[in-house]
Amino acid sequence: MVNRAPAKFVIARHLGTEGDISGLSLEELWGLHRELSKEFSKLFAEAKELKLTLRDLEKLEKPRVSYLDVKIEIARRVMGSCRFCEWRCSVDRLSSRRGFCRLANETYVASYFLHIGEEPPLVPSGTIFYGSCNFRCVFCQNHDISQEHPHSGLKVSAEELAAIQDYLRAEGARNINHVGGEPTPNIYTILSSLKYVKYNVPQLWNSNMYLTEESLELLRDVIDIWLPDFKYGNNVCASRLSLVKSYYDVVTRNLRVVCDSRDPIIIRHLVMPNHVDCCTERVLTWISENCSTALVNVMDQYRPEYLVLRRPEGYREIARRPTREEIERAYEIARRLRIDFEDVS
């Protein structure tokens, strides 16, 4: 985050192929993507050891088609029968049809600014809030941009999104924080924007992690820092409170991939009233067993919002803030499991 090594997307722009990819099938593009990922891994390993610098990359002749270009083309085709998230709508968003996320081929930025309220290692964070979401959380604190007015922000092209990122970096952002709402429906625009970003700046994925394996593969070699939510310890609570299916299975699958990569990761868990047994303990146990090197933000900021605030009789168990006893119990579970949480919670 201090410009000592190239961000992943910068490396991805400097390796690729001299061939024409326009005639390749999606299966062939994925094959090429996997081959380029192997080359990327070698360069990234050198960059992590500070053996590959920005200056070294600039000396390389840029390929006709970069690894990033391949990602963008795959994302464009995936969007044509959308499978970015595990709703797998298969909607042709390129033809202006909207999926469960309420988005077609457009990207809306509700706001962007230097965020000093994120976890200490990340601030100031150049935070970009995208409109819309693929969840329907009944307690959402950002319900205005994620649920009720997802198209009220600034409609941006890839070039305009890149300009926002450059502005935030110039203002002192240590990273570019893609959040929302939810960034996942905007993968095509986000990847495309990285062709135009002028500054070397780490990319941070601040997400509910309900994305498909294909989407995760597209992101892995461009995202430098992961800031995922891990809300629920089972599928039942997730279905009732966020209206998503197979939540626990999808999120743990994706987190396992990220954790195995050894990328920097801070996992956020929101402690909810009456959900310490069914969710908090199971979430923290999974992290201790599968992602023990992660920092974990055990969050005490839950408050009744949105539908819970409007219709508390329908959500009685979460129609209040968590008690101090519930928060302390969550902390005690984290300590017992030897989770590294106190510096970021």
C-alpha positions in Angstrom: 0.0 0.0 0.0 3.1 2.3 0.1 4.1 1.7 -3.6 7.0 -0.6 -2.9 5.7 -3.3 -5.2 3.4 -3.4 -8.2 -0.3 -4.0 -7.6 -1.6 -7.2 -9.1 -3.6 -5.5 -11.8 -0.4 -3.7 -13.0 1.3 -7.1 -13.4 -1.7 -8.5 -15.2 -1.4 -5.6 -17.7 2.2 -6.6 -18.5 1.8 -10.2 -19.4 -0.4 -11.8 -22.1 -0.4 -13.2 -25.6 0.2 -12.0 -29.1 -2.7 -14.0 -30.5 -6.2 -12.8 -31.4 -8.7 -13.8 -28.8 -11.9 -12.5 -30.5 -12.5 -15.9 -32.2 -12.0 -18.0 -29.1 -14.8 -19.8 -27.4 -15.5 -19.1 -23.7 -13.9 -22.5 -22.9 -10.8 -21.6 -24.9 -10.6 -18.3 -23.1 -10.7 -20.0 -19.8 -7.9 -22.3 -20.9 -5.8 -19.3 -21.9 -6.7 -17.6 -18.6 -5.3 -20.6 -16.7 -2.1 -20.6 -18.6 -1.6 -16.9 -18.1 -2.4 -17.3 -14.4 0.6 -19.6 -14.1 2.9 -16.9 -15.6 1.3 -14.4 -13.3 2.0 -16.5 -10.2 5.8 -16.5 -11.1 5.9 -12.7 -11.5 3.8 -12.1 -8.4 6.1 -14.2 -6.3 9.0 -12.1 -7.5 7.0 -8.9 -6.7 6.2 -10.1 -3.2 9.9 -10.5 -2.5 10.6 -7.1 -4.0 12.6 -8.7 -6.8 10.2 -7.3 -9.4 9.6 -3.5 -9.4 7.4 -1.1 -11.2 10.4 0.0 -13.2 11.2 -3.6 -14.2 7.6 -4.0 -15.5 7.8 -0.8 -17.5 10.8 -2.2 -19.3 8.8 -5.1 -20.6 7.1 -4.8 -24.0 3.4 -4.8 -23.4 1.6 -7.8 -25.1 -1.0 -7.3 -27.8 -3.6 -8.9 -25.5 -2.9 -8.7 -21.8 -3.9 -11.1 -19.1 -6.2 -8.3 -17.9 -7.8 -8.1 -21.4 -8.5 -11.8 -21.2 -10.3 -11.4 -17.9 -12.3 -8.5 -19.3 -13.5 -10.5 -22.3 -14.4 -13.5 -20.1 -16.4 -11.1 -17.8 -18.2 -9.6 -20.8 -19.3 -13.0 -22.0 -20.3 -14.2 -18.5 -22.4 -11.0 -18.1 -24.2 -12.0 -21.3 -25.7 -14.9 -19.4 -24.9 -13.6 -16.0 -23.2 -15.9 -13.5 -21.2 -13.4 -11.5 -23.0 -14.4 -8.2 -24.6 -17.6 -7.0 -28.0 -16.4 -8.0 -26.8 -17.5 -11.5 -29.7 -15.6 -13.1 -28.4 -16.3 -16.6 -29.9 -13.0 -17.6 -28.4 -11.2 -20.7 -27.4 -8.1 -18.9 -25.5 -6.9 -22.0 -28.9 -6.5 -23.7 -30.2 -4.2 -20.9 -32.0 -7.0 -19.0 -31.8 -6.8 -15.2 -30.9 -9.6 -12.9 -31.7 -10.2 -9.3 -29.2 -7.5 -8.5 -31.4 -5.0 -10.4 -28.6 -4.1 -12.7 -28.3 -4.5 -16.5 -25.0 -3.3 -18.1 -24.7 -0.2 -16.1 -22.7 0.6 -13.0 -23.8 3.2 -10.4 -21.4 4.8 -7.9 -23.4 6.1 -4.9 -20.4 7.9 -3.4 -16.6 7.8 -3.1 -14.3 9.3 -0.5 -11.3 8.7 1.7 -12.7 6.4 4.5 -10.9 6.7 7.9 -13.4 4.4 9.7 -12.2 1.1 8.2 -9.8 -1.2 10.0 -6.6 0.6 11.1 -4.2 -1.3 8.6 -6.4 -0.1 5.7 -6.9 3.6 6.3 -7.2 6.0 4.7 -9.1 3.8 2.2 -10.3 5.1 -1.1 -13.8 3.7 -0.8 -16.2 3.4 -3.7 -19.8 2.6 -2.8 -21.6 0.9 -5.7 -25.4 0.9 -5.9 -27.5 -2.3 -5.7 -26.9 -5.6 -4.1 -27.5 -9.3 -4.6 -28.7 -9.8 -1.0 -31.9 -8.6 0.6 -30.8 -8.1 4.2 -33.8 -7.1 6.3 -31.4 -5.1 8.6 -29.3 -3.4 5.9 -27.7 -0.1 7.1 -27.1 0.9 3.5 -30.6 0.1 2.3 -31.0 3.4 0.6 -28.3 2.5 -2.1 -28.5 -1.3 -2.0 -32.3 -1.8 -1.9 -34.5 1.2 -2.3 -32.6 3.5 -4.7 -29.9 1.4 -6.4 -29.8 3.6 -9.5 -29.6 6.9 -7.7 -25.9 7.3 -7.9 -23.5 8.5 -10.7 -23.7 6.2 -13.7 -20.0 5.5 -14.7 -18.1 4.0 -17.6 -14.9 2.1 -17.1 -12.9 5.2 -17.9 -14.8 7.3 -15.4 -14.4 4.6 -12.7 -10.7 4.6 -13.3 -10.6 8.4 -13.0 -12.3 8.0 -9.6 -9.7 5.6 -8.5 -6.9 7.8 -9.6 -8.4 10.8 -7.8 -8.7 8.8 -4.6 -5.1 7.6 -4.8 -3.9 11.2 -5.5 -5.7 12.3 -2.4 -3.8 9.8 -0.3 -5.8 6.5 -0.4 -3.7 3.5 0.6 -6.0 1.2 -1.4 -9.1 1.3 -3.6 -12.0 -0.2 -1.6 -14.7 -1.7 -3.8 -17.9 -2.0 -1.7 -21.6 -1.2 -1.8 -24.2 -2.3 -1.9 -22.2 -5.1 -3.4 -19.4 -4.9 -6.0 -19.9 -8.3 -7.5 -22.5 -7.4 -10.1 -20.1 -4.7 -11.3 -17.1 -7.1 -12.0 -17.1 -6.3 -15.7 -16.9 -2.6 -15.2 -14.4 -2.9 -12.4 -12.0 -5.1 -14.4 -12.4 -2.9 -17.4 -11.5 0.2 -15.4 -8.2 -1.3 -14.5 -7.1 -0.9 -18.1 -7.2 2.9 -17.5 -6.0 3.4 -13.9 -2.8 5.4 -14.0 -1.6 4.9 -10.5 -0.2 1.8 -8.9 -2.7 1.2 -6.1 -3.8 -2.0 -4.3 -7.3 -3.2 -5.0 -9.5 -4.2 -2.1 -12.6 -6.4 -2.4 -15.1 -5.6 0.4 -17.9 -8.1 -0.3 -20.5 -10.5 0.9 -18.5 -13.2 -1.0 -21.6 -14.7 -2.6 -19.8 -14.8 -5.9 -19.4 -17.8 -8.2 -16.2 -19.8 -8.6 -15.8 -18.2 -12.1 -16.0 -14.7 -10.6 -13.5 -15.5 -7.9 -11.1 -16.8 -10.5 -11.4 -13.6 -12.5 -10.7 -11.5 -9.4 -7.9 -13.5 -7.7 -5.1 -12.1 -9.8 -6.2 -8.5 -9.6 -7.4 -8.1 -6.0 -4.6 -7.5 -3.5 -6.6 -7.3 -0.2 -9.8 -9.1 0.8 -12.3 -7.7 3.3 -15.2 -10.2 3.2 -18.2 -10.4 5.4 -19.0 -13.7 7.1 -22.4 -13.1 8.7 -24.1 -16.4 9.2 -23.0 -19.8 10.6 -25.8 -21.7 8.7 -28.0 -21.5 5.7 -31.3 -21.1 7.6 -30.5 -17.8 9.2 -29.1 -16.4 5.9 -32.2 -17.4 4.0 -34.5 -15.8 6.5 -32.6 -12.6 7.1 -30.8 -12.0 3.8 -33.0 -14.1 1.4 -30.1 -16.0 -0.1 -29.8 -19.8 -0.6 -26.8 -22.0 0.3 -25.1 -19.0 2.0 -22.8 -20.9 4.3 -21.7 -23.4 1.7 -20.9 -20.6 -0.9 -19.1 -18.3 1.4 -16.9 -20.9 3.1 -16.0 -22.3 -0.3 -14.8 -18.9 -1.5 -13.1 -18.0 1.8 -11.2 -21.2 1.7 -9.8 -20.3 -1.8 -8.7 -16.8 -0.6 -7.2 -18.1 2.6 -5.3 -20.8 0.8 -3.8 -18.1 -1.5 -2.2 -16.3 1.5 -3.4 -13.0 0.3 -3.9 -10.3 3.0 -7.4 -10.8 4.4 -9.5 -9.3 7.2 -12.8 -11.2 7.8 -15.7 -9.2 9.2 -18.3 -10.8 11.4 -21.3 -8.8 12.7 -22.5 -10.0 16.1 -26.3 -10.1 16.0 -28.6 -10.4 19.0 -29.7 -13.9 19.7 -27.3 -15.3 17.0 -24.2 -15.9 19.0 -24.8 -19.6 19.3 -26.1 -20.3 15.8 -23.9 -17.9 13.9 -21.0 -16.2 15.8 -19.6 -19.4 17.4 -19.8 -21.4 14.2 -18.3 -18.6 12.1 -15.4 -18.1 14.4 -14.8 -21.8 14.7 -14.7 -22.2 10.9 -12.2 -19.4 10.7 -10.0 -20.9 13.4 -9.9 -24.2 11.6 -9.6 -23.0 8.0 -8.2 -19.5 7.9 -6.2 -19.2 11.1 -3.9 -16.5 9.8 -6.7 -14.1 9.0 -7.4 -11.0 11.0 -11.0 -10.9 12.2 -13.1 -7.9 13.0 -15.7 -9.1 15.5 -18.1 -6.2 15.0 -20.4 -4.8 17.7 -22.1 -2.2 15.4 -25.4 -4.0 14.8 -28.5 -1.9 15.2 -32.1 -2.5 14.0 -32.4 -0.8 10.6 -34.5 -1.0 7.4 -37.3 -3.6 7.6 -36.4 -4.7 11.2 -36.9 -1.1 12.3 -40.1 -0.7 10.3 -41.7 -4.0 11.3 -40.0 -5.1 14.5 -42.8 -7.6 15.3 -41.6 -9.7 12.3 -38.0 -9.9 13.4 -38.3 -9.9 17.2 -35.0 -11.7 17.9 -32.9 -9.0 16.1 -35.1 -6.0 16.9 -32.6 -4.7 19.4 -28.9 -4.0 19.7 -26.7 -6.9 21.0 -26.2 -6.7 24.7 -22.8 -6.2 26.3 -22.9 -9.8 27.5 -23.4 -11.0 23.9 -20.5 -9.0 22.6 -18.3 -10.1 25.5 -19.2 -13.7 24.8 -18.3 -13.3 21.1 -14.9 -11.9 22.2 -14.4 -14.7 24.6 -15.1 -17.3 21.9 -12.6 -15.5 19.7 -10.0 -15.6 22.4 -10.6 -19.3 23.2 -10.1 -20.1 19.5 -6.9 -18.0 19.4 -8.3 -15.7 16.7 -6.4 -12.5 16.0 -9.2 -10.0 16.4 -8.3 -7.4 19.0 -6.3 -5.0 16.9 -9.0 -4.6 14.3 -12.3 -5.0 16.3 
